Amino acid sequence: MRLTEQQVRSLYGQDVQDRSGAKIGSVGQVWADPSGEATWVSVKTGVMGHHESMAPLDAARMQQDGRLQVQYDKATVRSAPSVETGTNQPLSTEQLAQLYRHYQIGEQAGPPPKQKQQAGGPEMVRSEERLRVGTESEPAGAARLSKRVVTENVQTSVPVEHDEVTVVHEPILDADRANVRAGIGEEQREMELRAERPVVAKEQVPVERVRLNKDEIVEEQPVNAQVRRELVDADVPERARRNR
């Protein structure tokens, strides 16, 4: 990737993405070939230590927001040969050979690349803190289903039957007297009577299923934090100051 001087300057500290768009880290340093073309960058991956993984700039491209996307996956870049953080030494022939083998690219002839030095007078790097907000999962309690037994009164009605006795007096007609035996004396007859009464029985039946369902709800939550940034003041004599 052919970069202009301005683009090279803007690379420092920018996020580096792999070919799928996943973040690998941020640009630490830039190396250029003898012609001045930027060819390698070191990537701060956030892993504890004082080393930065190397990544080639061939086939890499800069996004509109300034991020650098390399055409390798995250694992390949993070496992690449590394350099010490803050080094200003050019890449040695042995380092280049290791990098070419790791990224499976052909070795290039010529002097090894040197760390990109920015032209001009004395300079300093101005740094600032940037807020990187993420999320982490933590326990938020537990939802439980528990079953208990309660007793309640149920009132209803049921039809019941019973026998009732009615005394009927029926005169004997003259025509029937010849067929009825008359007699005076004590006599007793019985009739069996029946009556129904309510009977209660209980049975256990399933009536419904109760379950817990969990839905993930996404909502915006404000985050407030303080970040620091550096300001650079230039103390230039009035006679040597150029007005722009």
C-alpha positions as CSV (number, residue, x, y, z in Angstrom):
1,M,0.0,0.0,0.0
2,R,1.5,3.3,-1.1
3,L,1.0,5.9,1.6
4,T,1.6,9.6,1.5
5,E,3.7,11.3,4.2
6,Q,0.5,12.7,5.7
7,Q,-1.1,9.2,5.9
8,V,2.0,7.8,7.5
9,R,1.9,10.5,10.2
10,S,-1.8,9.7,10.8
11,L,-1.1,5.9,11.3
12,Y,0.5,6.3,14.7
13,G,-2.0,5.2,17.4
14,Q,-4.7,4.2,14.9
15,D,-6.6,1.0,15.4
16,V,-5.6,-2.0,13.3
17,Q,-8.2,-4.5,12.0
18,D,-7.8,-7.9,10.5
19,R,-9.3,-8.9,7.2
20,S,-12.7,-9.7,8.9
21,G,-12.9,-6.3,10.6
22,A,-12.0,-7.5,14.1
23,K,-9.7,-5.2,16.1
24,I,-6.1,-6.5,16.6
25,G,-4.6,-3.5,18.4
26,S,-3.2,-0.1,17.5
27,V,-0.2,1.1,15.4
28,G,3.0,1.5,17.4
29,Q,5.7,2.2,14.8
30,V,6.2,2.4,11.0
31,W,9.1,1.1,8.9
32,A,9.9,2.2,5.4
33,D,12.1,0.8,2.6
34,P,15.1,2.8,1.2
35,S,12.8,4.6,-1.2
36,G,10.8,6.0,1.8
37,E,7.7,3.8,1.2
38,A,6.1,2.5,4.4
39,T,6.3,-1.3,4.3
40,W,5.9,-2.6,7.9
41,V,4.1,-1.5,11.1
42,S,4.2,-2.8,14.6
43,V,0.9,-3.5,16.4
44,K,0.3,-2.9,20.1
45,T,-2.0,-5.9,20.8
46,G,-2.6,-5.1,24.5
47,V,-0.9,-8.3,25.6
48,M,1.2,-7.7,28.7
49,G,4.8,-7.1,27.9
50,H,7.1,-4.7,26.0
51,H,6.9,-6.1,22.5
52,E,4.8,-5.3,19.5
53,S,3.8,-7.7,16.7
54,M,4.9,-6.9,13.1
55,A,2.5,-6.7,10.2
56,P,3.1,-6.0,6.5
57,L,1.5,-3.0,4.8
58,D,1.3,-4.7,1.4
59,A,-2.4,-5.1,0.4
60,A,-3.4,-3.2,3.6
61,R,-5.8,-0.3,3.2
62,M,-6.8,2.7,5.3
63,Q,-10.5,3.1,6.2
64,Q,-12.2,6.4,5.9
65,D,-12.1,6.8,9.7
66,G,-8.3,6.4,9.7
67,R,-8.2,2.7,10.8
68,L,-5.8,0.4,9.2
69,Q,-7.0,-2.9,7.8
70,V,-4.5,-5.7,7.0
71,Q,-5.2,-8.7,4.9
72,Y,-4.5,-11.3,7.6
73,D,-6.5,-12.7,10.5
74,K,-6.0,-11.6,14.1
75,A,-4.2,-14.8,15.2
76,T,-1.6,-14.5,12.4
77,V,-0.7,-11.0,13.3
78,R,-0.6,-11.6,17.1
79,S,1.7,-14.6,16.7
80,A,4.0,-12.8,14.3
81,P,7.6,-11.9,15.2
82,S,7.8,-8.9,17.4
83,V,10.0,-5.9,18.2
84,E,10.6,-4.1,21.4
85,T,8.3,-1.2,22.1
86,G,9.9,2.1,21.3
87,T,12.8,0.7,19.3
88,N,14.4,2.9,16.6
89,Q,16.5,0.2,15.0
90,P,16.0,-0.9,11.4
91,L,14.8,-4.5,10.8
92,S,17.6,-6.9,10.4
93,T,17.9,-9.4,7.6
94,E,17.2,-12.2,10.0
95,Q,14.1,-10.4,11.3
96,L,12.8,-9.9,7.7
97,A,13.4,-13.5,6.9
98,Q,11.3,-14.6,9.9
99,L,8.6,-12.1,8.9
100,Y,8.5,-13.3,5.3
101,R,8.3,-17.0,6.4
102,H,5.5,-16.1,8.9
103,Y,3.4,-14.3,6.4
104,Q,4.3,-16.6,3.6
105,I,5.4,-13.8,1.3
106,G,8.5,-13.8,-1.0
107,E,11.7,-12.2,0.3
108,Q,12.5,-8.9,-1.2
109,A,16.1,-8.0,-2.2
110,G,17.7,-4.8,-1.1
111,P,18.7,-3.1,2.2
112,P,16.4,-3.8,5.1
113,P,13.7,-1.2,5.9
114,K,14.4,1.5,8.5
115,Q,12.1,2.9,11.0
116,K,10.2,5.7,9.4
117,Q,11.6,9.0,10.6
118,Q,9.5,12.1,10.2
119,A,11.2,15.0,8.5
120,G,11.4,18.4,10.1
121,G,12.8,20.0,13.3
122,P,12.4,18.9,16.9
123,E,9.1,17.3,17.7
124,M,7.2,15.7,20.5
125,V,4.3,13.3,20.5
126,R,1.0,14.6,22.1
127,S,-1.0,11.8,23.6
128,E,-4.5,11.7,25.0
129,E,-6.8,9.2,26.6
130,R,-9.7,7.9,24.7
131,L,-12.7,6.4,26.3
132,R,-13.3,2.8,25.2
133,V,-16.6,1.7,26.5
134,G,-17.5,-2.0,26.6
135,T,-19.7,-4.3,28.6
136,E,-19.2,-7.2,31.0
137,S,-21.6,-9.7,32.2
138,E,-22.3,-10.1,35.9
139,P,-24.9,-11.9,38.1
140,A,-28.2,-10.0,38.4
141,G,-30.0,-12.3,40.7
142,A,-31.9,-15.5,40.0
143,A,-35.5,-16.2,38.9
144,R,-37.1,-19.3,40.5
145,L,-40.4,-21.2,40.2
146,S,-41.7,-22.5,43.5
147,K,-44.9,-24.4,44.3
148,R,-46.9,-24.2,47.5
149,V,-50.2,-25.6,48.7
150,V,-53.0,-23.3,49.7
151,T,-56.5,-24.3,51.0
152,E,-59.6,-22.5,49.8
153,N,-63.3,-23.1,50.3
154,V,-65.4,-24.2,47.4
155,Q,-69.2,-23.9,47.6
156,T,-71.5,-25.6,45.1
157,S,-74.8,-27.5,45.1
158,V,-75.9,-30.9,44.0
159,P,-79.5,-32.2,43.6
160,V,-80.5,-34.9,46.1
161,E,-83.6,-37.1,46.2
162,H,-85.6,-38.4,49.1
163,D,-88.9,-40.2,49.6
164,E,-91.9,-38.4,51.1
165,V,-95.0,-40.3,52.4
166,T,-98.5,-39.1,51.7
167,V,-101.5,-40.7,53.5
168,V,-104.3,-41.4,51.1
169,H,-107.9,-42.2,52.3
170,E,-109.9,-44.1,49.6
171,P,-113.5,-45.2,50.3
172,I,-114.5,-48.7,49.4
173,L,-117.4,-48.7,47.0
174,D,-120.4,-51.0,47.4
175,A,-119.4,-53.0,44.4
176,D,-116.0,-53.8,45.9
177,R,-117.1,-54.8,49.4
178,A,-117.6,-58.4,48.5
179,N,-113.9,-58.6,47.5
180,V,-112.5,-57.0,50.6
181,R,-112.1,-59.0,53.8
182,A,-113.3,-57.2,56.8
183,G,-111.8,-57.7,60.2
184,I,-111.4,-55.8,63.4
185,G,-108.0,-56.0,65.1
186,E,-104.5,-54.6,65.3
187,E,-102.3,-54.6,62.1
188,Q,-99.0,-53.0,61.0
189,R,-97.5,-52.5,57.5
190,E,-94.2,-50.9,56.6
191,M,-92.8,-49.1,53.6
192,E,-89.1,-48.6,53.1
193,L,-88.1,-45.0,52.5
194,R,-84.9,-43.8,50.8
195,A,-83.1,-40.5,50.8
196,E,-79.9,-39.3,49.0
197,R,-77.1,-37.3,50.8
198,P,-74.2,-35.3,49.2
199,V,-71.0,-37.2,49.0
200,V,-67.6,-35.3,48.4
201,A,-64.6,-37.0,46.7
202,K,-61.4,-35.4,45.6
203,E,-59.2,-36.1,42.6
204,Q,-55.9,-34.5,41.5
205,V,-55.8,-33.3,37.9
206,P,-53.1,-31.3,36.0
207,V,-54.5,-27.9,35.0
208,E,-51.6,-25.9,33.5
209,R,-47.8,-25.7,32.9
210,V,-45.8,-22.8,34.3
211,R,-42.3,-22.0,32.9
212,L,-39.8,-19.2,33.0
213,N,-38.7,-17.6,29.7
214,K,-35.6,-15.3,29.5
215,D,-35.4,-12.4,26.9
216,E,-32.3,-10.3,26.4
217,I,-33.2,-6.6,26.4
218,V,-30.7,-4.1,24.9
219,E,-31.0,-0.6,26.3
220,E,-28.8,2.5,26.2
221,Q,-27.1,3.4,29.5
222,P,-25.1,6.6,29.8
223,V,-21.5,6.3,30.8
224,N,-19.6,9.2,32.3
225,A,-15.8,9.2,32.8
226,Q,-12.9,11.6,32.8
227,V,-10.1,11.3,30.2
228,R,-6.8,13.2,30.1
229,R,-5.1,14.8,27.1
230,E,-1.9,16.6,26.6
231,L,-1.6,20.1,25.2
232,V,1.7,21.3,23.5
233,D,2.7,24.9,23.9
234,A,5.4,26.3,21.6
235,D,7.6,29.0,23.1
236,V,8.9,30.8,20.0
237,P,10.5,34.3,20.0
238,E,8.2,36.9,18.4
239,R,10.8,37.7,15.7
240,A,11.1,34.0,14.7
241,R,7.4,33.3,14.7
242,R,5.6,32.8,11.4
243,N,2.0,33.9,11.2
244,R,-0.3,31.4,9.5
